Amino acid sequence: MPTTKSAKKTLKQQQRRGKENQRLRTAYKKAVRYFNENVSLEALSAAYTKIDQAAKNHIIHENKASRLKSQLAKNLKETQKKN
């Protein structure tokens, strides 16, 4: 446990930031899962938004965000070709 006043404050900040990071991480993963279950342009748009938010807040790396978006777009294109 922290003993100094500044260490206590830092712990509280880390906990608060950790909760926000977890919320953003969960949101982008759910959006990707939803897109994989319901491949559509609307789901792709929602997934892009969540992925961009996660990258902006440094939850995931920008290159990972680009890679995910590329994979999702490729998946949509392949699904549309089948239909």
VOPAGU-2260 file (C-alpha; in pm, 1 decimal, decimal comma):
REM VOPAGU-2260
SITE   aa  ch    i         X         Y         Z
SITE  MET   A    0       0,0       0,0       0,0
SITE  PRO   A    1     119,3     351,1     -74,8
SITE  THR   A    2     232,4     554,3     222,1
SITE  THR   A    3     289,5     904,5      89,4
SITE  LYS   A    4      12,7    1135,8     -17,9
SITE  SER   A    5     138,7    1152,5    -376,1
SITE  ALA   A    6     163,9     772,6    -398,3
SITE  LYS   A    7    -197,8     739,9    -281,6
SITE  LYS   A    8    -307,8     989,4    -546,0
SITE  THR   A    9    -109,1     806,4    -814,0
SITE  LEU   A   10    -272,7     477,8    -719,3
SITE  LYS   A   11    -618,3     633,6    -752,5
SITE  GLN   A   12    -526,5     778,7   -1091,4
SITE  GLN   A   13    -395,2     444,6   -1215,0
SITE  GLN   A   14    -712,0     267,7   -1107,0
SITE  ARG   A   15    -932,1     525,7   -1277,4
SITE  ARG   A   16    -727,5     512,3   -1598,5
SITE  GLY   A   17    -723,5     133,1   -1587,3
SITE  LYS   A   18   -1102,9     121,0   -1578,1
SITE  GLU   A   19   -1128,4     355,5   -1875,4
SITE  ASN   A   20    -868,7     156,3   -2070,1
SITE  GLN   A   21   -1054,4    -167,2   -1996,9
SITE  ARG   A   22   -1382,2      -9,8   -2114,0
SITE  LEU   A   23   -1227,0      97,6   -2444,0
SITE  ARG   A   24   -1052,9    -238,3   -2494,5
SITE  THR   A   25   -1376,4    -427,7   -2434,7
SITE  ALA   A   26   -1572,3    -193,6   -2663,7
SITE  TYR   A   27   -1347,6    -241,9   -2965,8
SITE  LYS   A   28   -1331,3    -618,9   -2916,4
SITE  LYS   A   29   -1711,6    -640,9   -2891,7
SITE  ALA   A   30   -1747,7    -432,4   -3207,5
SITE  VAL   A   31   -1513,0    -665,2   -3397,1
SITE  ARG   A   32   -1698,3    -972,1   -3268,0
SITE  TYR   A   33   -2033,3    -818,8   -3366,9
SITE  PHE   A   34   -1900,9    -748,6   -3716,3
SITE  ASN   A   35   -1776,0   -1106,7   -3753,1
SITE  GLU   A   36   -2121,6   -1237,5   -3657,1
SITE  ASN   A   37   -2317,5    -986,8   -3869,7
SITE  VAL   A   38   -2104,1    -887,6   -4165,7
SITE  SER   A   39   -2252,4    -561,5   -4289,5
SITE  LEU   A   40   -2148,9    -210,3   -4379,5
SITE  GLU   A   41   -2310,0     -66,9   -4064,2
SITE  ALA   A   42   -2123,6    -311,1   -3840,2
SITE  LEU   A   43   -1800,9    -230,4   -4025,2
SITE  SER   A   44   -1851,2     140,7   -3964,2
SITE  ALA   A   45   -1915,9      83,4   -3593,3
SITE  ALA   A   46   -1609,1    -138,8   -3564,4
SITE  TYR   A   47   -1393,8     122,8   -3740,3
SITE  THR   A   48   -1510,9     386,4   -3493,5
SITE  LYS   A   49   -1429,4     175,5   -3189,0
SITE  ILE   A   50   -1093,0      67,3   -3328,4
SITE  ASP   A   51   -1000,0     429,4   -3404,2
SITE  GLN   A   52   -1097,8     535,3   -3051,5
SITE  ALA   A   53    -882,1     260,7   -2902,2
SITE  ALA   A   54    -585,8     362,3   -3119,1
SITE  LYS   A   55    -631,6     729,7   -3038,4
SITE  ASN   A   56    -618,2     655,9   -2666,1
SITE  HIS   A   57    -315,2     426,7   -2707,5
SITE  ILE   A   58    -505,4     114,6   -2603,8
SITE  ILE   A   59    -379,6     -53,3   -2919,7
SITE  HIS   A   60     -99,6      48,1   -3153,7
SITE  GLU   A   61    -188,5     246,8   -3464,4
SITE  ASN   A   62     -48,0     -26,2   -3687,8
SITE  LYS   A   63    -263,7    -287,1   -3515,5
SITE  ALA   A   64    -567,2     -66,1   -3571,3
SITE  SER   A   65    -483,6     -37,6   -3941,0
SITE  ARG   A   66    -429,5    -412,1   -3966,3
SITE  LEU   A   67    -763,4    -487,9   -3796,5
SITE  LYS   A   68    -950,6    -245,6   -4020,5
SITE  SER   A   69    -789,6    -397,3   -4328,1
SITE  GLN   A   70    -884,9    -748,9   -4221,1
SITE  LEU   A   71   -1244,2    -644,6   -4154,9
SITE  ALA   A   72   -1273,6    -473,7   -4493,2
SITE  LYS   A   73   -1130,3    -781,3   -4663,3
SITE  ASN   A   74   -1381,9    -999,8   -4478,7
SITE  LEU   A   75   -1669,7    -776,0   -4591,9
SITE  LYS   A   76   -1549,8    -783,1   -4953,5
SITE  GLU   A   77   -1521,2   -1162,7   -4954,5
SITE  THR   A   78   -1868,0   -1199,1   -4801,6
SITE  GLN   A   79   -2019,6    -967,7   -5062,4
SITE  LYS   A   80   -1856,0   -1167,6   -5342,6
SITE  LYS   A   81   -2018,9   -1488,3   -5216,4
SITE  ASN   A   82   -2363,1   -1328,7   -5221,6
